[in-house]
């Protein structure tokens, strides 16, 4: 047939070459192979003159460059009167970069015939005793190894193709370890569908230690467990809102959930203040519930859905970090923050949100300390700041003097506000979150006072019955019980 014939050589066992493929190979005089590093090649008809592109792999700088060169050469060969027979391992359209691209570029210009083959999938499934339905994630090892996080839900089984070396296996493991534990059971399938087929049962941390890994190796990763994916959690929330779901959840609106969102936010902050990982995981889950529930409510009315929420924040983060996702260079953290403000200002201008000033986007409902620190952060990013910390300290001393000299309650309130604002500025200069610092101080006071109350109770007394000296003694005793490494305030 003139033009291009793209043919699949099967998984590696000559017996698994399809009848159609074998007849074409037997009648052809010449074939071009993407690689001759495939077990079936040794059994090709002796009358067939074989060329391969292996030389490109040896000299190419990247797989992408090699594949582009192969596609270009095959398209050129396909224009000859006799056309070209191009053969690839497995199936031309499964885990094969060149087949689809050749077909795409040849469309309407050069006739293309695709001769399907048995891919690595069918024998791999058989070796694992696995039915890929109802769902299976299928990913390429090289693509996965370049990511920081897996791109699929961990509650479904995973098959990683083309794990052709222990180095690639190590890179895949590093990515998977961001979700799966070291001890997670996995299986390496080598040479599936051939006489050398072998299935190794390992733990994830061992996948780069196999002595059998090669060009015909794939990795199978069982599901992490039910309820471990974001998608499964969305299903739970949608079920709560369904007609036969929970009456309370079905009644909720964006407005009715406002207090719950605020409450869960403060509970998450409390867990963070305590640096309690287990409690943080729980409270972040409660906070996530509020976000997903609000997104589900919006999706039912056509406002937006969770995919839109994720898409928007994804685009925003990438857009505001051209020094990470683009080629912009910035000078450290200050440069990154200045560029961030420039981008936000441009966004406000383009959206015409009504926010005209640099500080207009700071929520009015923020706690006062957080609001003050955000105001100061934003002003500092454009250069409105003390040149040295001595100016901050002098300002605090000035405000203390003005508090002392206040003549009436109205002036006292104003001067105390200025003092608080200056103290927040000191926290910012010291890279301390003022809100968190005060929350920690509040927590310390609460714990110490509870110890004072217990000390009084041991004496059979109420704190109100103690003298100031007695309370001070119990207070110092409570301070002595604290972990000195925690840096408790005096």
N, C-alpha and C positions, 0 to 999 in steps of 0.2 A: 504494500500500500504506500503510495507516495505521501509525503508529509512526515508527520512525527507519530511514532507508535511508542507510547509510554507503558512499560510492562513491569509487573510485579513479580519478583523471584521467590516470594514466599518467605517463611520464617527462617529457613536455613537447611531444612531437610529436603533433598531433591524430590522425594516422594510427595511432597506437599505443593509442588509446582502444579498449577491448574493445567487441565488438558489443553485449553485454548492457548495458554502461554507456551506450553511445550511444543505444540504444533507450529507456532510462529517462530520459536527459536530454532526448530529443526529445519524449517524451510528458508530461513534467513542466511545470508552469507556474511553478515557483519552486524555487530552489536556494540553499543557504547554503554559502559557500566559506570554508574556513579562511583562505585568502589568495587574492587575485586576482593575486598576483605569480607567475604561472605561465604559460608560453607557450600552453598548451591553452585558457586562458580566452577568448582572443580568437576562438577558433573554435567556441565553444559555440553551440547553436541560438539564433537571434535571438528566438524566441518565449519564451525562458526568462528570467524575471525573476531577476536575480542580486543576492544580498546577500553581503557579506564581513565578516570579523572583523578586517580590517586596522587598524581604529581602535583595537582593544584593544592591538595591538602598539605603537602610537604612545604610548599612555598608561600601559601596564602597567609595573610596576617590575621584573618578572622574567618569564622564559618560563613558569615554573611558575604564576605568578599569571594570566597570559594563558590558559594551557591550562585552568586550573580554571574561569575565566569562560566559556570556549567550551563546555566540557563541560556546565556548568550551564545555559547558554542552549539548547543543542541538546536536552537532556533536557526542558526546558520546552516547546520547540517540538514535540517529539515527542508530547506529550500532547494536542495539538490534534486535532480530528477528521480533518483532512487529513494529519496527521503532518508530517514534515520530511525533505527530501532534503539531506543534508550531504555535500559533496564535498571531497576532499583531494588534494594532489599524490601521484603514485605509487600505492602500494597502501595501503589503510586500516590495515594491520597491520605495515608495514615502515617503520622509522624514523619512526613517526607516534605521538606521545604521546596524541593525543585519541581516536583510534579505539578502541583497547583499553579505555580508561577509560570511554568512553560505553557500550560493550557490557557492561562489568562492572557499572556502576551501574544499567543498565536491565534487567539480567537478572531475569526473573520479574515485572517491573513494566510494561515497555513492549516491544512487539515490535521486534526489530532484524533488518534484512536487510543483509548485507555483500556488496557488489559489488566483487570483487577487481579490481585493475588491475596493469598492468605497472609494477613498481617501478623505481627507479634502478639496481638491482643488475644486472638482465639486460643492459641496454645498456652499463653500465660494464664488465661482464665481457667483452662483445663488443668494446668499444673497446680493452681491454687485451689481448685474445687470451688470456684467463685462464679456466681451469676451476677453480672454487672448491674442488673436491674434490681430495684427500681431506680437507683442512682449510683453514680461513681464519678469521682473527680479524676480526670486524666490530664497530666501536666508533663511538660518537657523538663528534663533535669537541668539543662543549661539555663532555661528561663527561670526556673525556681531558684537556682543557685545565685542569681543576680538580685533577688528580692531580699528585703529585710524581714518581711512577714509573708506567710503563705497566703495565697489568693483564693482559697476555697474554704468552705465550711468544714470544721474538723469533725463534725458528727456524721460525715459520710466517708466511705472507703476511698482510698487514694491509690492510683497507680502512676508511678514516676517512670517515664520512658527514657531510654538512652543514658543510663547511668554507666558510662563506658569505662570509667576508671575510678580508683579509690580517691583520687583528688576531687573528681566531680561528686562522688558520694559524700566526701567530707563537707563540701560546700552546701550540698542539699541538706545534710544533717544540721548544719549551723542554722539554716533558715527554719527548718522544721522545729528545732529546739526552742524557738520563740513561742511555740504553742504546745508541742508534745514533750513529755518528760523523757529523760534519758532512758528510762526503763521500759518505755512503750514497746510492745512486741511488734516486730516487722518481719517481712520475708523478702529475701533477695532471690529472684528467679533468673537463673543463668541458662542461656541457650534453649529457651522454651521451644518445644516442637522438634527438637533434634535428638540424636542418640546421646548427646552430652548433657541433656537437660538435668538441672539440679535445683532444688529449692532449699535455701538455707533459712532456718528459723533463728532470728537474732533479736537483740534489743537495739533500739535506735542508736545508742552510742557506739555500737559495734559495726555499723554499716560500712565504714571506711577501712575495715580491717580484714575483709574477705580476700582470700587468695585466688578466687575464681572470677572476680569482676572483669568484664570485657565488653566488647561491642554489642553483645546480645544479652545484656543484663538489664533487668527492670526491678524496681523496688515497689513492694506492696505495703501500704500502711493502713491497718484496720482503723475503724472509727475511734475517736477519742472517747465517745460515750454520748448518751442522750443528753440533750439540753446544754451542749457546749458551744453551740453556734448562735450567732446573732439572729440568723434567719429563724431558728427554732424558737427563740424567745419572742420574735415578732408574731409567730403563729400562736403562741400562748396568749399574748395580749389581744390579738384579733379574736381569739376564741372567747375571751372575757367579754368582748364587745358584741359578740354575735347575738342573734335573736334569742338563742337558748343559753346565753352566757350568764354572767353575774349581774343581778339587778343593780347593785351599787355601781359597778363599773359602767354599765349601760347608761346610767343617769348623769355621768360626769360630763362636764364641758371644760373648755379652756379656762374659763373664769373660775369654775368651782375647784379646779386643780391648782390654782395659784398658791393657796396657803400650803398645800401638800408639797409642792415644788420647793417653796421656801423652807419648810420644815426639814425636808430631806437634805437640802443643801447645807443647812446648819448642822445636821447630824453627821454629814460627811466631813465637814470642817472639824467637828469635835473629834472624830476618829483620827483625822490627820494631826490634830494638835497632840493627841496621845501617842502618835506614831505606832499605832496598833494595826499591823497588816491584815489580820483576820477581820477586825472590825471595819477597816477601810474597804475591803473586798465586799463585805455585806452592805455597807452604806452606799458605795458606788453603784451596787446593783439596784438599791432602792431609788437612787437618783436616776439611773438609766430607765427604770420603769416609768418614771414620770415623763421622760422625753419620748419614749416609744408610745406611751399611752396618748400623749398629746398629738403625736404624728398620726396615730391610728384614727383618732377623732377627726382630724383634718382630712384624712384620706376618704372618710365616709361622706364628707360634704363636698369633695372635689377641690378643697383648698390647696393641699399639698400632701405628699406622702413621705415615708421614711427615705425612699430613694432620692427624693428631691432635697431633703435635709442633708443627706450625706454628699450628694453631688455638689451642693452649694458650698459647703465647708471645705470639701476637697479642692474645688476650683479656687476658693479664696486663699487657702494656705499655699497652694502652688503659685498663685499669682503674686502673693506678698513675699515669697521667698525666691526671687530670681537668682540670688546668690547660691542657692542650693539646687534648684531645678532648672536654672539657666546658666548663662555665662557671665553674669554680673559679679564684680569683685567688690567687697566691702571691707572696711578696716575694723575688724573685730565686732564686739557687741554694740558699741556706740554707732558704728557705721550701719549695722543691720537695723538698729532702731530708727535712725534718721531716715533710712530708705523706706522703712515700714510706714512712717508718718507721711512721707511724700506720696506713697502709693494710696494710703487711706484718703489723703486730701484730694487726690485725683479722682478716686472713686466717688467721694461725696459730690464733687463737681459734676461728674458724669451722671450721677443718679438724681441730682438736684433734690436731696432729701430734706432740705431746709436747714441742715446743719452747716452753718457758715464758718464757725470758728473751730480752732483746734480742740477746744474742750467741750464742744457741744455734744459730742457722742458719748460722753461719760454718763452712765445712767444716774438719774436723780435719786433712785431708790437705793443706791449703794450705801452701806454703812459709812458713817462720816470719815472714819480713819482711812478706809479703803478709797473713798472718793478723793480725799485730800492727797493721798499718795499718787493716785492716778493723774490728778491735775498736775502735780509737780513733775511726775515722770514725763508727761507729754510736753510740758513747757521746757524741761531740760533737754529733750531730744532736738529742739530747735535752737538750743544755745542759751535759753533764759535760766541761768543757774549761777550760784556762787562759784567763783573760780577756784576757791580753796575751802576746805571744811571749817577753817577758822572763822569764816564769815557766818557759817551756820551756827557755830557755838556762840559767837558774839551776839547774834540775833536772839538766841534763846535767853542769854543773860539780860539783854535789853527788855525782852518780853516779861521776864520775871520781875524786873524792876517796875515795869508799868502795871503789872498785876498788884504789886505791893502798894503802889501809889494811887490805885483806883479810888475815885471819890464817891461813886454811887453804884447800885446794883447793875444798872444798864451798862456802865463803863466796865465794870468787873467782868460781865459776861463777854463783852467784846474782847477784852484783853486776855481772858482765859482762852477764848477761841484762837486768838493769835498765837498764844503759847503752845496750845495743842498742835496748831498748824506747823509751827517751827520745830516741835519735837518730831512730828512726822517727817519733816525734811531731814532731820538728823538720821532717823531710821533709814530713809532712802539712801542717804550718803553712805551709810554703813551696810547697805544691801540687806536690810532687815525689813520684813513685811510688818508694818506697824499694827495692822489689825490682828495678825497672828501673835505678835508679841504681847499685845494687851490681853488677848484671849488666854494666852499661856499664863500671864500674871494673874488673871481672874481665877484660872483653874488652880494655880498654886495657893492663892488666898483661900479658896474654898476648901482645899484639902487640909491646909494648916488649921483653919478654923474648926473643921470637923475633928481634928486631933485635939484641939483645945477643948471642945465640947466633951469629947470622950474622957479627957483628963479630969475635967470638972465632975463628970458622972462617976468616975472611980472614987471621987471624994464624997459622993452623995450630994453634990451641989449643982446648981444651975449656973451658967456663966454670969448671969446678972448678979449672982451672990458673991462673985469674986472681986477682989480689989484689982486695980489696974496693975499693980506689981505682980499679983498672982497670975493674972492673965498673961502678962509679959513673960513670966517664967514658963508657963505652958506653951506659949507661942515659940519661944526659943527651943524648947524641947521638941516641938513639932518640926522645926527647921532642922534639928539634928538628925531626924529620922529620914530626911530626904537623901536621894542619890546625889552625891557631890558632882558627879559627871554631868548632871542635867542642867547645871548652870542656873540654879534657882535664884530668883531675885531676892534682894535683901528685904 
